[in-house]
Amino acid sequence: MKSEYDLVVVGGGAAGLSAAQYGARANLSTLVVEEMAPGGQALLIDGLENYPGLVGPVSGYVFAEAMRSQAESFGAEFLTASASSLAREPDGRFRLETSEGPVSALALILATGAKHRHLGVPGEEAFAGKGVSYCATCDGPFFKGKRMLVVGGGDAACDEAMFLSKLSDRILMVHRKDRFRAQKALAERVLANPRIEVRFSTTVAEIRGDKKVSSVLLEGPGGRVEEAVEAVFVFVGSIPQAALVPEAARDESGSLLTDERMATSLPGIFAAGDLRATPFRQLVTSCADGAVAAHSAAQYIDELRGKAYV
């Protein structure tokens, strides 16, 4: 692997893979730095059915592998490593420190996504991996036929509740608001599912058990009640992973603010996907973000080289 590139993309989820493809097709030497397997959260999707042009459910893994292969076919390179720090060199290039050594680039696209937000209630950390999970497709099959709790009211929570309902007819779902914030069609599908019991205006006060989860203490309109469950699946939002650019402008949630070109407040640094402030987080919007970010990065690099089209 060489150490100097035109464009470095940090993060190999849908946004990063899309950016890599468009960057490489623009004839930029492009490197994707990803600490895990390319695909990001897409790898957790059991059946992708709402991506334009895809007819019938497709696994997230198959979709992500196709994106990675496509990016590589255009010349993008991949480095399995974690990124620890970022600095601008005196010559204007960016220096990214990774666990596999430093790399530099004329422009950078951050597509580091967001990590699952936790409930912060007693028992959650103690039973992580022992009944508490943040990925239904990963851990749901271990609890086939068991009573499971899903916490949350967005797209992810509804998606995962529907998946779990294929494994058990005893799914309990709670949401702190009086209605779902998920897309209407998805919310209606959950509410119409006889295998899912939904309780609104209800929160988790405590997760209980001995060596593994055995029950939860719920707090709702009628007060506190203990419910027997063997698994708790948490989908209550995410935390943007923007530690590489602490000085960049962001909103109250910590998401990076960008303009319509995906440019952050730091010249030469662009953001795409779940990392940035956006009203709608979906696979298709992440891919679009990545394409726009790569196009904008290519224009930025042309300007640096005095080759901007005017």
matplotlib code that plots the C-alpha trace (Angstrom):
import matplotlib.pyplot as plt

x = [0.0, 1.3, 1.0, -0.2, -3.6, -5.7, -8.7, -9.0, -12.4, -12.7, -15.4, -16.5, -20.3, -22.7, -21.7, -18.0, -18.4, -20.4, -17.8, -15.0, -16.7, -17.3, -13.9, -12.2, -14.3, -13.3, -9.7, -8.7, -6.3, -8.7, -8.2, -11.0, -9.9, -12.3, -11.6, -14.1, -15.6, -16.8, -20.5, -21.0, -24.6, -25.8, -24.3, -26.9, -29.9, -31.6, -33.7, -33.2, -36.4, -36.7, -33.6, -34.7, -34.3, -33.8, -36.8, -37.3, -35.4, -31.6, -29.3, -27.3, -24.1, -24.7, -25.5, -22.4, -20.1, -21.4, -20.6, -17.1, -16.4, -17.7, -15.5, -12.5, -13.2, -12.8, -9.5, -10.4, -8.1, -9.0, -7.1, -8.3, -7.3, -8.6, -8.0, -6.8, -6.0, -6.1, -4.0, -3.3, 0.3, 2.2, 1.8, -2.0, -2.3, -4.2, -2.2, -4.4, -2.8, -4.0, -3.2, -1.3, 0.7, 0.0, -1.6, -2.0, -4.6, -5.5, -9.1, -10.9, -14.4, -15.6, -18.2, -17.6, -21.3, -22.8, -22.8, -25.8, -27.1, -27.6, -30.5, -28.3, -30.5, -29.4, -28.6, -27.9, -24.1, -24.1, -26.2, -24.7, -24.1, -26.2, -29.6, -29.0, -28.3, -28.2, -28.5, -31.6, -30.3, -27.1, -28.6, -32.3, -31.9, -30.5, -33.9, -36.1, -39.6, -38.7, -40.3, -38.3, -38.4, -37.7, -37.1, -37.5, -39.9, -37.9, -37.2, -34.5, -36.7, -39.6, -37.5, -35.9, -39.2, -40.6, -37.5, -37.8, -41.5, -40.4, -38.6, -41.2, -44.9, -44.1, -42.5, -43.1, -42.2, -42.1, -41.6, -41.4, -43.6, -47.3, -46.7, -43.9, -41.6, -40.8, -42.0, -45.8, -45.8, -43.4, -45.1, -48.5, -46.9, -45.7, -49.0, -50.9, -48.5, -50.3, -47.0, -46.0, -47.5, -46.8, -46.9, -46.5, -45.5, -43.5, -39.8, -37.4, -36.4, -34.3, -33.1, -33.0, -31.6, -29.0, -26.4, -28.6, -31.7, -34.9, -37.1, -37.4, -39.0, -41.2, -42.6, -45.8, -49.1, -50.2, -47.0, -44.2, -44.6, -42.1, -42.3, -40.6, -38.4, -35.2, -33.8, -33.8, -33.1, -32.3, -32.8, -33.0, -30.8, -27.1, -24.1, -22.2, -18.5, -16.9, -13.9, -11.4, -12.6, -13.5, -13.3, -15.8, -19.3, -22.0, -25.6, -26.9, -26.8, -23.1, -23.8, -21.5, -23.1, -22.5, -23.7, -25.5, -22.1, -21.4, -18.6, -18.0, -16.8, -13.2, -12.0, -11.2, -13.1, -16.4, -18.9, -21.5, -24.0, -25.1, -22.3, -23.8, -26.9, -29.7, -33.5, -33.6, -31.2, -31.5, -29.2, -30.2, -29.5, -26.1, -25.2, -26.4, -24.3, -21.2, -21.7, -22.1, -19.2, -16.8, -18.0, -17.4, -14.0, -13.0, -13.9, -11.9, -8.9, -9.2, -9.2, -6.1, -4.4, -5.6, -7.7, -11.2, -13.7, -15.0]
y = [0.0, 3.4, 6.3, 9.2, 9.4, 12.1, 11.0, 9.1, 7.9, 7.0, 4.5, 1.6, 1.6, 2.5, 6.1, 5.3, 2.6, 4.9, 7.7, 5.3, 4.3, 7.9, 9.0, 6.3, 6.8, 10.5, 9.2, 10.0, 7.7, 6.6, 4.7, 3.5, 3.0, 0.7, -1.0, -3.8, -5.4, -3.1, -2.6, -1.0, -1.3, -2.6, -5.9, -6.3, -6.0, -9.3, -8.4, -5.1, -4.4, -0.6, 0.2, 1.6, -0.9, -3.9, -6.2, -8.6, -8.8, -8.8, -9.5, -6.5, -8.6, -9.4, -5.7, -4.5, -7.0, -5.9, -2.2, -3.1, -5.1, -2.3, 0.3, -2.0, -2.5, 1.2, 1.3, 2.1, 0.5, -0.8, -0.7, -2.6, -0.3, 2.1, 5.8, 7.7, 11.3, 13.7, 16.8, 19.2, 19.3, 22.5, 21.7, 21.5, 17.8, 15.8, 13.3, 10.5, 8.3, 4.7, 1.5, 0.4, 3.6, 7.2, 8.0, 11.4, 12.9, 16.1, 15.7, 13.6, 12.1, 11.1, 8.3, 6.9, 6.6, 6.4, 3.9, 2.5, 4.7, 2.8, 3.1, 3.8, 1.8, -0.7, -4.1, -3.0, -3.1, -6.2, -8.2, -7.0, -10.2, -12.1, -11.1, -7.5, -6.8, -4.0, -6.2, -8.5, -10.2, -11.0, -12.4, -12.9, -16.6, -17.5, -16.7, -18.4, -19.0, -17.0, -13.8, -10.8, -7.0, -4.4, -0.9, 2.1, 3.6, 4.5, 2.7, 0.5, -0.6, -1.4, -3.2, -5.4, -6.1, -7.4, -9.6, -11.0, -11.7, -14.3, -16.1, -15.8, -14.9, -13.3, -10.0, -7.1, -3.6, -0.4, 3.2, 6.3, 8.4, 8.0, 6.9, 5.6, 8.0, 5.3, 5.6, 5.3, 2.1, 0.4, 1.5, 0.3, -3.1, -3.5, -2.4, -4.9, -7.8, -10.1, -11.5, -8.0, -6.4, -2.6, -0.4, 3.3, 5.9, 3.2, 3.1, 0.5, 1.2, -1.8, -5.0, -7.9, -11.4, -13.7, -14.9, -13.8, -11.6, -13.0, -9.9, -6.1, -3.5, -1.2, 2.1, 3.2, 5.0, 2.5, 2.6, 0.1, -3.6, -6.4, -8.5, -11.8, -11.7, -13.5, -10.9, -7.1, -5.5, -1.8, 0.6, 4.1, 6.2, 6.6, 8.6, 10.2, 9.1, 12.5, 12.3, 12.9, 16.4, 17.9, 21.4, 20.9, 22.5, 20.2, 20.2, 19.5, 15.8, 15.9, 15.2, 17.1, 20.1, 20.1, 22.2, 20.7, 19.7, 17.6, 20.0, 20.4, 23.7, 22.5, 23.1, 19.9, 17.7, 16.3, 14.1, 11.5, 9.2, 8.8, 11.0, 14.2, 16.1, 14.9, 14.7, 11.1, 8.2, 5.4, 3.3, 5.1, 8.6, 7.4, 6.2, 9.6, 11.4, 9.5, 10.2, 13.9, 14.1, 12.4, 14.7, 17.7, 16.4, 15.9, 19.6, 20.7, 18.8, 20.3, 23.7, 22.9, 21.8, 24.8, 22.6, 23.7, 23.8, 27.4]
z = [0.0, -0.9, 1.6, -0.5, -2.2, -3.8, -1.7, 1.5, 2.7, 6.4, 6.9, 4.6, 5.1, 2.3, 2.2, 2.2, -0.5, -2.7, -2.2, -3.1, -6.4, -7.4, -6.3, -8.3, -11.4, -11.3, -11.7, -8.2, -6.4, -3.7, -0.4, 2.0, 5.6, 7.5, 10.8, 10.3, 7.2, 4.4, 4.5, 7.9, 9.3, 6.0, 7.0, 9.7, 7.3, 6.9, 3.9, 2.1, 0.3, -0.1, -2.1, -5.5, -8.3, -6.1, -6.5, -3.7, -0.4, -0.7, 2.3, 3.4, 3.1, -0.6, -1.2, 0.6, -1.2, -4.5, -3.6, -2.4, -5.6, -7.8, -6.1, -6.4, -10.1, -10.6, -8.8, -5.2, -2.6, 0.9, 4.1, 7.2, 10.0, 12.7, 12.3, 15.4, 14.5, 11.6, 11.0, 8.1, 7.0, 6.1, 2.4, 2.7, 2.6, 5.3, 7.4, 8.8, 11.5, 11.3, 13.2, 10.0, 9.6, 8.3, 5.0, 3.4, 1.0, -0.7, 0.4, 3.0, 3.2, 6.6, 6.5, 10.0, 10.8, 14.2, 17.0, 18.9, 21.8, 25.0, 27.4, 30.5, 32.8, 35.6, 34.1, 30.6, 30.7, 33.0, 30.6, 27.3, 25.3, 27.9, 26.6, 25.9, 22.2, 19.6, 16.6, 16.1, 13.0, 14.9, 18.1, 17.5, 16.3, 19.8, 21.3, 18.8, 20.3, 23.4, 24.6, 23.5, 24.2, 21.5, 22.7, 20.3, 17.8, 14.7, 11.5, 13.0, 15.9, 13.7, 11.2, 13.9, 15.5, 12.3, 11.9, 15.4, 14.8, 12.3, 15.1, 17.8, 18.3, 21.7, 20.8, 23.2, 21.9, 24.0, 22.9, 25.2, 22.9, 22.1, 18.5, 16.3, 14.5, 11.9, 8.3, 8.2, 6.1, 8.4, 11.6, 10.3, 9.5, 13.0, 14.5, 12.3, 13.2, 15.7, 16.9, 18.2, 21.3, 21.3, 24.4, 23.9, 26.5, 28.2, 29.1, 30.5, 34.2, 34.8, 33.1, 35.5, 35.7, 37.3, 34.8, 31.8, 31.2, 32.8, 33.1, 32.7, 34.8, 32.7, 33.6, 31.8, 32.3, 34.9, 36.9, 37.1, 36.0, 35.7, 32.5, 31.9, 28.8, 27.8, 25.5, 25.2, 21.8, 22.0, 19.1, 20.5, 18.2, 17.6, 18.4, 15.5, 15.3, 14.7, 17.0, 14.2, 13.7, 17.1, 15.7, 13.0, 13.3, 14.4, 15.7, 19.2, 18.6, 17.6, 13.9, 11.5, 9.7, 6.0, 3.0, 0.0, -1.3, 1.8, 2.8, 6.5, 8.1, 7.5, 3.9, 2.1, 4.6, 3.5, 5.4, 4.2, 5.7, 9.3, 10.6, 9.2, 10.2, 7.9, 8.3, 6.9, 7.5, 5.0, 2.9, -0.2, 1.3, 2.5, -0.9, -2.4, 0.2, -0.7, -4.4, -3.8, -1.4, -3.9, -6.7, -4.4, -3.3, -6.9, -7.6, -4.6, -5.7, -9.2, -7.7, -5.7, -8.9, -10.9, -13.1, -12.0, -14.8, -15.3]

ax = plt.figure().add_subplot(projection="3d")
ax.plot(x, y, z, "-o")
ax.set_aspect("equal")
plt.show()
